[in-house]
Amino acid sequence: MALERRLSRAMFEATEIVELRQMCFTPGRVFEPGKYITGDLPDVAFTMGLVEKLPPVRGKSEEVADPAEEE
């Protein structure tokens, strides 16, 4: 029997950036895997366990460059 991982939106800050690990389908929109602000994702993504906290950034945040900006 598989363990189900259920999370709550309350575990995250409203402005925290989280990672959506799988596609999430809602009647109004399809959410692709990637990074999102917690408030932008539907509750079902959290209850289905599709959302994970990102690891903390080490070092100065200025040193971490966004790969999309470099192109």
C-alpha positions, 0 to 999 in steps of 0.5 A, a space after each residue: 500500500 502506497 503512502 499518500 503525502 498530503 500537504 496543506 496550503 497553510 504549511 507555506 507562506 502566501 508569497 513563498 516560491 514552491 515547486 509543482 512536481 507534476 501537472 495539475 489540471 483544474 476546470 479553468 487551467 492546466 498548471 505545468 510543472 515548475 516554480 510558482 508562488 504559493 498563492 497562484 496554485 489551487 488548493 488541490 495541488 497541495 492536497 494531492 501532494 504535488 507541491 514541494 518546498 524549494 531547498 534554501 538558497 545558500 550564499 548571497 541571493 545576488 550571486 544566484 542568477 536566473 538562467 532565463 535572464 542570461 539568454 
